[in-house]
Amino acid sequence: MMLRNHLLDARAAWSRQPRSGHREYPRLGPALLIALLVWLSCKPVWATNGLNLIGSGGISSALAGADTAVATDFSAMNTNPAGMVQIRGEHAGLSIGIIQPQQNFSNSLNSNHDAKNDPFVIPNAGYIRHIPDTRVTVGVGFFTVGGTAADYQGLQTQFGTTDKTSSQIRHYKLTPSIAYQVTDKLSIGVTLGLSYSDLSLAVLPNTALAGVIAGFESTGTCNRANGLGMPATCAYALGFAPRYGLMYKFNEMVTFGLTYNSSVHLPFSNGQITRNQPGIGKVTYDADVNGFKWADDLSAGIALRPQKGLLIGIKFQWINWDAAMNNVVVNLKNGNNSAMPTDRIILQYQWRDQYVVAVGATYDATEQLTVHAGYNVGNNPVPVNTLDPTSANITTNHVAGGGTYKFTDTLKLQGVVTYAPTNSVKFDSAVYGNNSNLHVGGAEYQFTLTYTPK
């Protein structure tokens, strides 16, 4: 009963590299930052690499994910915990992202059928503290790892019914973290990722035809609700996925970063599914989901500081979707009709590995304003033979832009817009019909507030 569709992505962030100097700049207020974001705005989208959001708020989102060797704020806990040693004293941040997805499905019976595309909220937050007179820095954070959502109502089916299909998965992570400064150049770190994920799925629940289709939908209130549904109100899973990081500073201009994030098996349980059994009617079952994993990934990156006030980040990433998103089995039991007390649903994904390249830069335009931009590109991991409206994480290109405004030496506000050009894929489906088309693209908006007391 798993799902994964074009996710939200998104997130915001902020930070800028400290700089010295005494040049006088004209004072530019937050209005300029807001104007920049409006100018960058395009139609909305999920900003993801597969199921993963491309950024974690803060500098991570500002660089479109090109932050493996960059650590200037709390997002380091979810990207490369070794970088936390670069933050001296205390630091706290809160990021709120809004995703207004734009998804469209069409076939011979449905012409340009838009999903409901309700807005989706993405939170990220963290606190980091360097322990005085030691080489140790600790932190704890809460991050949105990724997910997907789609909601199509009023679909005309090839079976002569009017029906719906929808999906939602959310994946959050609590991140107790520790970093150690091994030498002046080398630091290492680990994040003990404690995962929570929940999901819901509906596939033509009002349609049933013997030997062809038995539609179904999950129950619960975690789905929809703009991503703010209460936990454990539908099938959910807990997991453990540590992240390990290394950072090496060659000199003042060049830093190298390497990080590995473990996969996590998510055995969803405590859910219910109602299935439309041909010749019987709708039967409600207890449901457990097996075989779903969140992929592990390996990233290497470089940070370049060729001149004062300019930072360039580059990242290369491998995401192991091939070992994670294969066949997912939904076991149905304790049905409320003795004619069909048990059943099973097999969801075929067969995703491919994904290879991602990200490049981003920040530049101190004035004493108060830092501007940033980034580009993130990766292959589409979803094969055409398993694609459908509930699994359309198919965007491949992302462009991020925005700015950070420094109110005081301790308080900053960052805004980021991430834009994904529409990707369109044609596919054949036994459920949704041949010559079907999915179109996914748009933008995501995120704002991050950080506080770094002196």
N, C-alpha and C positions, 0 to 999 in steps of 0.2 A: 504494500500500500504506500510505498514510498513515492516520493515525488521529488522533483527538482525542476524547476523551471527557471526562467530567467530571473536571476536574483537581483537583489538589491545591492547593490553595491554602493555602496557607497559610503562615504564617510568624509569627515572633514578633518582638518587638522591645522596645526599651525606651529610655528616656531620660526626663528630665524637665527642665523649665525651671529654671535656677538661680534661687534667690531669696534675698533677704536678710531680716533680721529676727531678733528675739531672743525670740520667744514660746516658751514651754516646751510641749512636746507629750508625751503619754504615749508610751513606747517600744512600738512594734508590730513584732513579728518576722516572719520569712518565713512562719510558720504562717498568718498572716492572708492573705497573698497566695495561698498554696496553697488555703486554704478558699474564697477568692473564685473561683479557677479551677474548683474542683470544683462550686461552686454554679452557675456559668455553663454547665457542661458539658451538652451534649445529644447526640443521636445524630450521628455523624460525617459529614463531607462534604468535597468539594473546594471551596475558597474561591477562585473565579476570576471574572474578567470575560472571558468567552470562554475562550481558552487562557491568559490572563495571570493570575498570582496577584495578588490585590488589594493585597498588601503585600510589602515586601522585608526583613522583620525590623525590629527596633528601633521607632523612632517611626512608621515607615511602617505597620507592622502595627497598632500601638497605636491609630492614628487611622483604621483601616479604609481606608487609602490616601489620606486627605485631607491629604497632606503636601507638595504642590507648592511651598508657600511656607514650609515648616517644615524646618529642618535642625539637628538636635541630635546626630546620631550618624552612623555609617558608612553607613547606608542612603541618605544623600543622593546617593551616587555612582550609585545606580540609580533615583533619582527626579528630583532636580534638582541637578546637580553645582555650580551656582553657589552653593548654600548651604554648601558646604564652608568658605568663608571665615569662617563663624560659629564654627568650631571652632578655637580657639587652641591652640598647643602640639601635643601628640600625642593620638591617640585610636585605640583598637582595639576591635573587637567581634566576637562569634561568636554566631550564632543557629542553633538546631536546631528544626525543626518536625516534627511527626508528624501525618500525615493518615491517618485510619481511615475511608475512604470508605464511604458507604451508598448503594447503587444497586440498583434493583429493576426487573425487566422482566416484563411479563405480556401474554398474548394467549389465544386460545381453547385453545391446547395447553399453555400454561405459566402456572400460577396463582401470582402473587407469587413469582417466581423471583429470589432474591437473587444478586448477583454475589459472588465470593469475598471482595472487599473487604479484601485484605491491607493492612496499614499501609504507609505510604509516607513516606520520610525526606526532608526539605527542608533543605539547608544554605545558610547565608549567612554571609559574613565580610568584614571589611574593616579597612584601616589608613589613617589620615589624618594628615598632618603639615603644619603651617604652617611655611614657610621663614622663619626669623627675619630681621627687618629688611627684609622685602620685602612686596609685596602678593599674593604667590603662595602657594597651598595645593595640595598634591598628595596623591594617594591611590591605592590599588589595592584592588580587592575581587573577591570571587567570589560570584555571586548565582544563585539559581534563578529564572529568568524565568517559567516556567510549564510547562504540559504537560497531559497527560490520561492516564487509565488506567481500564481496565474489564476484567473477566475473568468471563465467564459460562460455566459448565461444565454439561454434561448438559441442554442445550436440546432440547426436542422440536420438530422442524421440520415444516413443511407438506409436505415431500418424503418423509416416513416414516422419517427417520433421527434418531438421537440425536447431537448434535454440540456444538460450542463456538464461541464468538466472543469475541475479546479485542483490546485495543489498549493501546499505551503510547507516549507521546512524552515525552521530557525535553529541556528547553532550559536550558542554563547559559551564564553570561556572565562572562568575565574583564574587569575594568573599570579599566584605567589611566586616571586622571582628573586634571584640573588646573582650578583656579579662580583668578580674578583679581579683586581688589577695585579696581574702576575709580574709584569715589568712595566717600565715607563711606556713601552710600545705595545705590549700584548695584554689583552683582557679576555676573560672567558665568562660565560654566564649560562644559567638554566632557568627556564620558566616551567613550573609544575602545573601544566594546563589541566584544569578540572572542567570537563565539558558537560553542558546540558543541551539537549536537542529535542524538539518535538515536531510532529508532522501531522498533516491531514491530506486526504486525497479523495477526489470524486471523479469517476469515469462513467458517464452516461447512466446514472443510477435509476432512471425511469425507463430503461430499455432492457428488454429480455427477449432472446430468440433462441430456442433450443438448438444446441450444437454450434452456435455462432457467438453469442454474447450474453453475459449475465452482469449487467452494470452494477456498480457498488459505490458507496460513499462512506467515509469515516464520520463518526459523531464526535461531539466535543465543542468547546468554545474557544480553544486556543487559535483556531483558524480565523482568518480575517482579523477584525479588531485593530487594523492598521499596524499589525505587528506587536501590539501591546496586550494581547490576550494573556490571562494568568497562566503560569506554568502548571503542568500536570493536569490540564483539563482536556487533554487528548493523549494519544500514545506518545510516550516520551522515553528517553534513554539518558543514562549517565555514562561518562567515560573519562579516561585519563590519557592525555597526549602531551608529554613534555616536549619542550623546544630547547635545543642546545645551540649556543652561539659562540663565535670567536671573532675578535676584532684585532687587527694589527695595524699600527700607525707607522708607516715607513718614514715619514717626515711631516712637516707642517702642511704639505700640499696633498699627500696621497695616503689614504687609509683603505685597507682591505677588510671585507667582512664575509663570513661564512656561517650559514645557519641550517640546521636540519630540524624539521618538525615531524614528530611521529604520527603515524596513522592512528585512528581510534575506531574501534568497533562499537557500533551503536545498536544494541539489541532492543528495539522499541517494544514496549509492553504497556499494559494497562489501557489499551485502546478498545474501541468498538467499531465494527463495520456492519452496515446493513447492505445485504446483497439481494439483488432482484433475481431470484431463481426461476428460470423458465418452468411454467406449469405448476409452480408452487406459490410464488409471490415473494414479497420481501421478508427476509429472515435476518435477524440481528444476532451477531456473534461477538464473543470476545476475540480480540485480535492481537497476535504477536508478530513482529517483523524480524526476520533473520537475514543475514547476508549483506547488510548495509554497512559500509565503512566510509569514514572521511579520509581522504587520501593523505599520505605523507608527502613531503616535498623537501627539496634541497635547493638552496639559493646561495649564489656567490655574487658579491658586489664590490664596487670601487667608489670611493668618494674623492672628488678632486676639488681643491681650493686654489685655483690658479692666481687669484688676486683677492685682496681684501673685499669682503662683502659679496663674493660670488661663490656659490656652492653648486657642484654638479654631481649627481648621483647616477650610477648605472647598475642594473641588476640583471642577472641571468638566472632563470628558475626552471626546475623540472618538477611537475606535479604528477604523481603516480596514480592517475585515475584508472588506468588499466587494471590495477590490482584491487581497486576499491569498488568501482561501480560496475558490477557484473549482474548476475541474476539475484534478485531480491525476492524472498519467499514470504508471503503473508499467510500465516496459519490461522484458520478460523475454527473456533471451538465453542461448545456450549450454546449452539444455536437454539433459538426459541421456537423452532418448529421441528418436531421429531422426524419429519419426512427428509430433512437435510440438516442433521445436527452438527456436522463438520464440513469443512471445505478448505480449499487452498487456492491462492492466487499467486502466480509467478509473474513478476515484473522484470522484463529484460531491458538492460541498459547497455552493457558492453561498451562502455566509454573507452576512449583512447587516451594515452598519456598526452599531457599538454606541456608545451615549451613556451616560456614567456620571456620577453625582453622588455625592460622598462628603462627609460631615461628621463631624468628630471633635473630642474635647476631652480635655485632661489637667488634673488639679487636684491641687495639693499638699495632701494631707489632713493630713500631719504632716511633721516634719523628715525622717523616714525614708521615708515612704510616699507615692507619687504614684499616683492612680487615673486610669484613662482608659477612654474608650468611643468607639465610632464606628459609623456607619451608611453602607453603600455600596449603591447601587441602580443597575442598568443594564438595558436591554432585552435580551431573549434574541436572540442573533445567529444562531441555528441555525434555518433554515426547516423547517417541518414536512414538506415534500416530500422533504428529503434526510436527515432525522433517522433514526438507528438506534442500537443499543446501543454502537457504537464511537465515536459522535460526539455525546455527550449533555452538552455543556457548557452546560447550560440554566438553571442557577440565576441568579436575578435580584436577590435581596435578601440582604444580609449584615449581621450585627450583631457587633461586636467589643467585648470588654471585658476588663479585667485590671488589673494594677498593676505598679509598679516599686518595688523595695526597695533603699534606699541603705545598703549595709554600711559604707562609708567614703566620704570625699570623692572617692575615685578609682574605687571598685568598686561596680557596680550589677547587679541581677538583675531582669529583666522577664519576666512571663508574660502571654500573650494567648490567649484563646479566641475563635474566630470561628465564629458560628452562622449557618447558612443554612436558612430554612424550606424544606420540600420543595416543589419545583416538579414538576408532573405534566403530561405532554404526550401526547396520543393521536395516532397516525400510522398511515398505511398504507404497506406495504412489499412489493415483489415478492419479497424474500428472506425477511423475517421474518413476513410475513402482514399482513392488514388488521386494523384495530381493535387494534393493538398499543399498549402503554402503557409509558412510562418515568417513573420516579419518582426524583428526585435531590435530596438535601438532607442536612443534618447539621452537623458541627462540626470544627474544626481546632485543634490545640494547639501553641503555640510558646513557646520560652524563649530569651532573649537575655542574654548576659553582656557587659558593656562595661567597659573600663578606660581611664581618662583621667588619666595621671600629671600631677602638679602641676609 
